[in-house]
Amino acid sequence: MFKRYHSSAITVTAIAVLAAVILAALSSCASTPAVPAWITDYPADNAYYTGIGGSDTGNETEDNELARKRAMSNLAAEISATIKSEVNYRTFEDNKGNVEEQAMEEISQLVEQNLKAVETVDAWYSPDMGYWYYMRLNKAEWAAIQKREMAEIERRVKNLVEPVLGNSSRSIADILPVLIDGWSIVAESPYPGMIQTELKGEKGALIDLLEKQIAWYIGSMTIAIGDEEIIAEAGRPVNLNFTVESSMDNKPGQLQIDLLERNSGKLLLSCNTQSSGRYNDSVDLSGLTTGKNYITAVLNTDVLGYKDKAVQLNPPKTDFLIDLQKLKTSLNLKYTGDLDEFENETGIYGSVKAMLSDTLPVKIESDGSHTFEIDFRLNYRNAPPNDYGFTIIYIKANISIMRNGSSVYTYESEEFKGAGLNWTQANSKGLEKLFEAFGENSEFAAGAQGAFSLD
């Protein structure tokens, strides 16, 4: 459930880098007199952490400040290396992969906050080699600093989390963000695995105890779906009924449940439960296609405070099926205008039915009563006679979608020209253009689907 990172001592120490810098400086400045021994021979004292830093930019003021900062940085690096090599050091990784850098920065800040404990043993300046600083920190002093700092972190975290742990009046939705805030305080400190304490009667590393509490609360929850297979009509609201349950005494609270397409992971909808963990409402799932849609309902932990954290959670989730069936409707086909030679009405009805069935989420039936009806009117206009003997006509469509006898959407197409040796051929050509245009008409499809979605 949780991802851990362990690190040993740094492979390229600040001492090795510093030695290379010193040797390069000495080789280029062999005539420089009275170079201190601590520059040429790095001092070692088991009672102290040591930091030596130098700078030679040619600007004496700038070198003085930069050399001091580098000595402090090298001192912090030696402390960091010791911590990593002597304890089971735990770190977390940010989105950019920065792990050791953040821990190093924390230690540097801690050293800066305790400057009175840092001793400047010597400082040296040469026009040829710039400024150099020799600083050290007593290990016993540092241990006392660590002890005070860890005690403060422990106090801060326990004051935060203990009031909510075991409090049955607090919901899980309230408790989890508090626990993750406490976890973050410890994880982002210089020594997350070093703080030993007792929490809820159990002893161990504070960060481990917090992770265990988070795991218990997350693991106690399940998502129970009212219907594992939901049959609904396309374009119509889907009634969704589920409950987040917990084996603990605490109520789940108001939680966000995301509905995802199981295969693609695409987010379809986010639902917020009541404080009891219950959700029962009609939802718009117009993004689904007709047919069987496999859905995963999963607890969203980002909104609880887990976004971009290293804690790897296993939130509760469950799968269910939404079988989206086409909406049943009737089709009323009418003809107006110049119809003196009109024939083959049955064939045209079949073509209009097929075109609408392909364009809209509907299943057209001739029998039975339906909430929706489609009135499809074809209006014909004959062109004047021409010298070439061709029959030319113009056709346009007027469409009304009716719900319980009232119009909820109307659409009028442009006119389409049909020509042939006779009226029937001209009609066929004109209808072919009209149906092709409807299949490519996103305006009509969007408006009609919106009408069918009206609740």
PyMOL commands that set and color helices and strands:
alter all, ss='L'
color gray80, all
select helices_A, chain A and resi 14-28+37-40+60-86+100-113+115-117+139-161+172-187+206-219+302-304+345-359+423-439+442-453
alter helices_A, ss='H'
color red, helices_A
select strands_A, chain A and resi 48-55+118-126+130-138+196-199+202-205+221-225+229-233+238-246+256-261+267-272+278-283+291-299+317-325+327-337+362-364+372-382+391-403+406-412+416-420
alter strands_A, ss='S'
color yellow, strands_A
deselect
rebuild
show_as cartoon
